[in-house]
Amino acid sequence: MKTPGVIVIGLLLGAASLAAAAPSPGRPAPLAVTGPELELYRTASEHQDSQAMYALGEAFDEGLGVPSDPRRALQWYTGAAVLGHAEAMNRIGVLYAEGRGVPRDYVAALAWYRRALAQGSDNAVGNIATMYFYGFGVRQSYQKAANLLEVAARGGNVDSENKLAALYNEGLGVARDHARARELFRQAAAQGYPPAMVNLGRMHVEASGGERDDVGGYALIRAAVDLGIPESMNEIALRELQAAAGRLDAGQLGRARTLASELSAWIRSATPRPPPRPVQAPF
C-alpha cells in the first residue's frame, strides 16, 4: 500500500469492539489531590457524572495534573461510556488502537469508533477514516476514507480537515488538488491545530499550491512545534525550518521568529485549554 511522503499528519487511531467485553470501570483508588481535582473525583464517583468521569479519564490519558496512566484513563472512560458519553467511547478506541493500557486491537477499535459515531462523536469519523486509509480491521479504501472525511470536514472538525487535505495533496481517494489541500490545511490551522499548521507551513515553504513564503511558513511551523506536535512530525518540521531559514536573511528570520512567538501566544490565549493533542501516527 502506498504511504504518502509529502504530508505527515498526526491522527487519532483508536477504539474498542462492541463485541469485545469492555473492562469494568470498578472504582479507582482515591486521588492524592485536593481542591478542584478532588471535587471532580467526588462528582464522578458519587454522582455517576459522565462528564466528570470523562474529564478524569482525559487527565490520566494526557497527564493533565496527574501522572499519565492509560489503565486508569480506561477505567474512567469506560464509566463515562457506560453512561452514553460519546467522546469517552472514542477515547477508549484510541487506547485500544494504540495499545495503551490494553492490548492493541484494531477490530475492537473500529467497533468503538462506530459506537462513538452513533452517539454523535465527530472525532470518531476521522478515526474510522483512518482505519479505511490503512486497512486496519477493514478492507483498505482511500475512497471510503475520503468520503468520511468530507462529511466531518464540512462540520469544521479540525482533525478531519487536516486528514482530508492530505488526501487532496496526494490525490488519494480524490483528484489531486493542491489548492484545495492548502485551503483545508488553512481552515484547520486557523483553529490552532498544530499538525495542520505544520502542513500548511510546508506548503508555503515548498511553494505547493501557491507562491513560496518562507517567512510565513517558518512562523507556522515554529509556532506548531512550540504548541506541541506528534513525535512523527518532528523530523520533517525541523527539515522544513532549516530549509526556510537557509533562504532568509537575518532580518527576515528575526521577523519569522517573532511571528511564530506571537502566533503561539495568541492560540494559547484564545483557547481555554491547550490545542487538541495529536496522536503520533502518520497518515
C-alpha positions in Angstrom: 0.0 0.0 0.0 1.3 3.4 -0.9 2.2 5.7 2.1 2.4 9.3 1.1 5.7 11.0 1.7 4.7 14.7 1.2 2.5 15.4 4.1 2.8 13.8 7.6 -0.2 14.1 9.9 -1.0 13.3 13.5 -4.0 11.1 13.6 -6.3 9.6 16.2 -6.1 5.8 15.8 -8.3 4.0 18.3 -11.3 2.3 19.8 -12.6 -0.9 21.2 -15.0 -3.5 20.0 -18.7 -3.7 20.7 -18.3 -7.4 20.6 -15.3 -7.3 22.9 -16.1 -7.1 26.6 -15.3 -3.6 27.9 -13.2 -3.6 31.1 -15.1 -3.0 34.3 -14.6 0.6 35.4 -14.5 -0.5 39.0 -13.7 2.3 41.5 -10.2 3.6 41.1 -8.2 4.3 44.2 -8.8 7.8 45.6 -6.7 10.5 44.1 -4.0 12.1 46.2 -5.2 15.6 45.4 -7.1 18.5 46.9 -9.2 21.3 45.5 -11.0 21.2 42.2 -9.4 17.8 41.2 -10.8 16.2 44.4 -14.2 17.7 43.8 -14.2 16.3 40.3 -13.3 12.9 41.6 -16.2 13.1 44.1 -18.6 14.2 41.4 -17.6 11.3 39.2 -17.6 8.7 41.9 -20.6 9.7 44.0 -22.9 11.1 41.4 -22.0 8.9 38.4 -21.5 12.1 36.3 -20.3 11.1 32.8 -18.6 14.4 32.0 -16.7 14.3 35.3 -15.7 10.7 34.5 -14.5 11.7 31.1 -12.5 14.6 32.4 -10.7 12.3 34.8 -10.1 9.9 32.1 -8.6 12.6 29.9 -6.4 13.8 32.8 -4.9 10.3 33.2 -4.7 9.8 29.5 -2.8 13.0 28.8 -1.1 13.5 32.2 -3.0 16.7 33.0 -2.3 17.5 36.6 -1.7 13.8 37.4 0.8 11.2 36.3 -0.1 9.7 32.9 -1.8 6.3 33.5 -3.7 4.8 30.5 -5.2 2.0 32.6 -6.8 4.4 34.9 -7.8 6.5 31.9 -9.5 3.5 30.5 -11.4 2.9 33.8 -12.8 6.4 33.8 -13.6 6.5 30.1 -15.4 3.2 30.4 -17.5 4.5 33.3 -18.4 7.5 31.1 -19.1 5.4 28.1 -21.5 3.1 30.0 -23.5 6.3 30.7 -23.5 7.2 27.0 -20.6 9.7 26.7 -19.7 9.7 23.0 -16.2 11.1 23.3 -15.3 8.7 26.1 -16.2 5.8 23.7 -14.0 7.4 21.1 -11.1 7.7 23.5 -11.5 4.1 24.6 -11.0 3.3 21.0 -7.9 5.4 20.8 -6.4 3.4 23.7 -7.2 0.1 22.0 -5.8 1.2 18.6 -2.6 2.5 20.2 -2.3 -0.4 22.6 -2.0 1.8 25.6 -3.4 0.3 28.8 -4.8 -2.6 26.8 -3.5 -4.9 24.0 -3.7 -3.3 20.6 -6.9 -4.5 18.9 -8.0 -2.8 15.6 -11.2 -4.7 15.3 -12.2 -3.6 18.7 -11.0 -0.1 17.9 -13.2 0.2 14.8 -16.3 -1.0 16.7 -15.8 1.5 19.4 -15.4 4.3 16.8 -18.7 3.3 15.2 -20.4 3.2 18.6 -19.0 6.7 19.3 -20.1 7.9 15.9 -23.6 6.6 16.6 -23.6 8.8 19.7 -22.5 11.9 17.8 -18.7 12.0 18.1 -17.2 14.0 15.2 -13.7 12.8 16.1 -14.8 9.2 15.6 -15.5 10.0 11.9 -11.8 10.8 11.3 -10.7 7.7 13.2 -12.9 5.4 11.1 -11.5 7.1 8.0 -8.0 6.3 9.3 -8.9 2.7 9.6 -10.0 2.6 6.0 -6.9 4.5 4.9 -4.6 1.9 6.4 -6.9 -1.1 6.2 -6.9 -1.6 10.0 -9.8 -4.0 10.7 -11.5 -3.3 7.4 -10.7 -3.6 3.7 -8.4 -0.8 2.8 -10.1 2.0 0.8 -8.8 5.6 0.2 -12.2 6.5 -1.3 -14.1 5.5 1.7 -11.7 7.3 3.9 -12.1 10.5 1.8 -15.9 10.2 1.8 -16.0 10.0 5.6 -13.6 12.9 6.0 -15.6 15.1 3.6 -18.6 14.8 5.9 -16.7 15.6 9.1 -14.7 18.4 7.4 -17.9 20.2 6.3 -18.8 20.3 10.0 -15.5 22.0 10.9 -13.7 19.1 12.6 -10.0 20.1 12.5 -8.6 16.6 12.5 -10.8 15.6 9.5 -9.9 18.9 7.7 -6.2 18.1 8.2 -6.5 14.5 7.0 -8.7 15.3 4.0 -6.2 18.0 3.0 -3.5 15.3 2.9 -5.6 13.2 0.6 -6.1 16.1 -1.8 -2.4 16.9 -1.6 -1.5 13.3 -2.6 -4.5 12.5 -4.9 -5.6 9.5 -2.8 -9.3 8.7 -3.0 -9.9 12.1 -4.6 -8.4 14.0 -7.6 -5.2 15.7 -6.6 -5.8 19.4 -5.9 -3.1 21.4 -4.1 -5.2 24.5 -3.9 -8.0 22.6 -2.1 -5.4 20.9 0.2 -3.9 24.3 1.1 -7.4 25.7 1.9 -8.3 22.8 4.1 -5.0 23.0 6.0 -5.6 26.7 6.4 -9.1 26.1 7.9 -7.7 23.6 10.5 -4.6 25.8 11.2 -6.8 28.8 11.8 -8.4 26.8 14.7 -4.9 26.3 16.3 -4.4 22.7 15.2 -0.6 22.1 15.3 -0.4 19.3 12.7 -2.3 21.4 10.2 -0.1 24.4 11.0 3.0 22.3 10.1 1.4 21.0 6.9 0.3 24.5 5.8 3.7 25.8 6.6 5.3 23.1 4.5 3.1 24.1 1.5 4.3 27.7 2.0 8.0 26.7 2.2 7.8 24.2 -0.7 5.6 26.6 -2.9 3.0 23.9 -3.2 -0.4 25.1 -4.3 0.8 28.7 -4.3 3.8 31.0 -4.1 6.7 30.3 -1.7 6.5 32.2 1.6 9.5 31.2 3.8 8.7 33.8 6.5 5.0 32.7 6.8 5.9 29.0 6.5 8.7 29.2 9.1 6.4 31.1 11.5 3.6 28.5 11.2 5.9 25.5 11.7 7.8 27.1 14.6 4.6 28.0 16.3 3.2 24.5 15.9 6.4 23.0 17.4 6.0 25.3 20.3 2.4 24.3 20.8 3.3 20.6 20.6 3.2 18.3 17.6 3.4 14.5 17.2 6.8 12.9 17.5 6.3 11.6 14.0 6.3 15.2 12.7 9.4 16.4 14.5 12.0 15.4 11.8 10.1 16.8 8.9 9.3 20.0 10.8 13.0 20.5 11.6 13.9 19.9 8.0 11.4 22.5 6.7 12.5 25.0 9.3 16.1 24.6 8.2 15.2 24.9 4.5 13.2 28.1 5.1 15.9 29.6 7.4 18.6 28.9 4.8 16.8 31.2 2.3 16.1 34.1 4.8 18.4 36.9 5.7 18.9 37.9 9.4 16.1 40.4 9.4 13.6 38.1 7.7 14.5 35.3 10.1 14.0 37.5 13.1 10.6 38.6 11.8 9.6 35.0 11.2 10.6 34.0 14.8 8.6 37.0 16.2 5.6 36.0 14.2 5.9 32.4 15.4 6.1 33.6 19.0 3.1 35.9 18.6 1.1 33.2 16.9 1.6 30.5 19.5 0.9 33.0 22.3 -2.4 34.1 20.5 -3.5 30.5 20.1 -2.8 29.7 23.8 -4.7 32.9 24.9 -7.6 32.3 22.5 -8.4 28.8 23.8 -9.5 27.9 27.3 -7.2 24.8 27.2 -4.2 23.7 25.0 -4.9 22.7 21.4 -6.0 19.1 20.7 -3.3 16.6 21.4 -2.4 15.0 18.1 -1.8 11.3 18.4 1.5 10.1 17.0 0.7 8.2 13.8 1.4 9.4 10.2 -1.2 9.4 7.5 
